[in-house]
Amino acid sequence: QKKKASMKKNQYIKQGKRNRQRGAELQREVVRLAHEFELTAFNRDRGGAQHEMGDIEIEDKFFGCKRKKRIAKWVMPEKEEEGVFFREDHGPLMVSVPAELLLFMMSMIKKTI
């Protein structure tokens, strides 16, 4: 009985391991890309520590990183669009743009200041 319960516990622990690895890979990928645009960037969520401000820091701004198998199609730009503005009822206005575009704009701002 105890061995069976122990096996189940280990099974649940391992189920999330790959998802955490994939999240960490995304964080490293974004930080590397920010460095290519000559931006100051740090991974703040090292080892799943869950930094209270966000997963990564780019130019003193904190960002979360979410990796999903599928993302809702309406969030992704279509046709010749550069991005998509959206909001929920009574929520803040948000925008979905490719990472390269956002980092390019941030690097241009940094160079002009």
Secondary structure in CASP SS format (residue, H / E / C, confidence):
PFRMAT SS
TARGET T0000
AUTHOR 0000-0000-0000
METHOD secondary structure of the structure
MODEL  1
Q C 1.00
K H 1.00
K H 1.00
K H 1.00
A H 1.00
S H 1.00
M H 1.00
K H 1.00
K H 1.00
N H 1.00
Q H 1.00
Y H 1.00
I H 1.00
K H 1.00
Q H 1.00
G C 1.00
K H 1.00
R H 1.00
N H 1.00
R H 1.00
Q H 1.00
R H 1.00
G H 1.00
A H 1.00
E H 1.00
L H 1.00
Q H 1.00
R H 1.00
E H 1.00
V H 1.00
V H 1.00
R H 1.00
L H 1.00
A H 1.00
H H 1.00
E H 1.00
F C 1.00
E C 1.00
L C 1.00
T C 1.00
A E 1.00
F E 1.00
N E 1.00
R C 1.00
D C 1.00
R H 1.00
G H 1.00
G H 1.00
A C 1.00
Q C 1.00
H C 1.00
E C 1.00
M C 1.00
G C 1.00
D C 1.00
I E 1.00
E E 1.00
I E 1.00
E C 1.00
D C 1.00
K E 1.00
F E 1.00
F E 1.00
G C 1.00
C C 1.00
K C 1.00
R C 1.00
K C 1.00
K C 1.00
R C 1.00
I C 1.00
A C 1.00
K H 1.00
W H 1.00
V H 1.00
M C 1.00
P C 1.00
E C 1.00
K C 1.00
E C 1.00
E C 1.00
E C 1.00
G C 1.00
V E 1.00
F E 1.00
F E 1.00
R C 1.00
E C 1.00
D C 1.00
H C 1.00
G C 1.00
P C 1.00
L C 1.00
M E 1.00
V E 1.00
S E 1.00
V C 1.00
P C 1.00
A H 1.00
E H 1.00
L H 1.00
L H 1.00
L H 1.00
F H 1.00
M H 1.00
M H 1.00
S H 1.00
M H 1.00
I H 1.00
K H 1.00
K H 1.00
T H 1.00
I C 1.00
END
